[in-house]
Amino acid sequence: MASTHLLSAFDEELQYLMRRISEMGGMAEQMVADSVKALVNTDAALAQKVISDDVVMDAAELDIGEKAVIVIARRQPVAADLREIIGALRIASDLERVGDMGKNNAKRVMAVQGTGVPRKLARGLEHLSELALLQLKEVLDVYSTRSAEKAKSIRDRDEEIDAMYTSLFRELLTYMMEDPRNITTCTHLLFCAKNIERVGDHATNIAETIYYMTTGAPPEGERPKEDLTSSFGAEE
Amino acid sequence: MASTHLLSAFDEELQYLMRRISEMGGMAEQMVADSVKALVNTDAALAQKVISDDVVMDAAELDIGEKAVIVIARRQPVAADLREIIGALRIASDLERVGDMGKNNAKRVMAVQGTGVPRKLARGLEHLSELALLQLKEVLDVYSTRSAEKAKSIRDRDEEIDAMYTSLFRELLTYMMEDPRNITTCTHLLFCAKNIERVGDHATNIAETIYYMTTGAPPEGERPKEDLTSSFGAEE
């Protein structure tokens, strides 16, 4: 484990990677939460902030990648120490993509500005993002504690988010069918809902990476399904 | 460069990673092409094949990840050799996600079965996927030749795909507005179009990774925009 060796410079380098990842995690959460707030309130200024934050996230991922390569080259770590660094690279990539989901939502704020977001759909989006962000928050906590068991249990319970996404997807289709004037806005909200659902997928990826970092193996068993809506409408 | 050192066992290990990535690349292309064929012809058997292929892709990515960690631990490479392996990890991850895009399209075949895909939209999807797959094919060729300049030029010309995606997006909205009975099918086709557009994004990611592997630096200059439709409807 990282804590048992005496190379303190190496420890400091690992600590640096962990700190950068925590920062990225906090920012990713904030971006997704802000993007939903911006959508629901059609707040263009907040949307613009989220879009700017994405530049910081991209730079952070690049920095973690560069530092990781330098640490591997300098310290030539093996086993758990090496997995620690490879894991940091993977987690940084997932967090960068969570930020992208926030940015993509934020870019759709302008598109829904004209009609606004119907209250019921807004509540659905908020609830979906609360669930996805809770999962992300928990997985980032597990990153600090490195509990393989906890990582596995998070990975195994993406279902609630999927069920909520499916119900929101259905509701959006209904709105579109009721009035063609809702179609443009609802199409953008469909993509927003999908983006939020993917935040949950990235949290699951991170849980799998933590499991691998801790145990050296991928988690066993089939991963739960990501998207139940893909066959929705099949019976119609 | 990988070719200048004498450690032939290491060379063989690098060759193994490159071969595995080429295989993943070929399979990813096939999956996306087949998924579009399955959609256009509502061919459930072909869709099922694509969905099964995804298991092979997941296993290939895991294998590359495991082998990469073993090679780093055993050979403790630095500089270009280390970037070669870190790059292989990143490319495998992008190719795995290209496969996911194919799988996601394939899963929507059932959903559009009832109505089928209108001929004009089918042509649009086919054309979009031809462009995206051409870009992926070219980037995989660049992976063999390692031309940093060529990698940069691929990265800089995602615009054609984006323009075509935007026009298809617009057409799908029109279909939905014309007749609410088109909404369910067109919603799934919207996600399919987005999946195909993202194949182009992954090709761009791979081009950036090759540039980094070859030069040790990320490409300079702003990356072209990925999705022009996010503000579509803003003026309505």
Interface residues (C-beta under 8 A of the other chain):
Chain A: L62 G65 A68 V69 I72 A73 Q76 P77 V78 A79 L82 R83 I86 L89 R90 S93 N104 K107 R108 M110 A111 V112 Q113 G114 L173 M176 M177 P180 I183 T184 T185 T187 H188 L190 F191 K194 P218 D227 S230 S231 F232 G233 A234 E235 E236
Chain B: L62 G65 A68 V69 I72 A73 Q76 P77 V78 A79 L82 R83 I86 L89 R90 S93 N104 K107 R108 M110 A111 V112 Q113 G114 L173 M176 M177 P180 I183 T184 T185 T187 H188 L190 F191 K194 P218 D227 S230 S231 F232 G233 A234 E235 E236
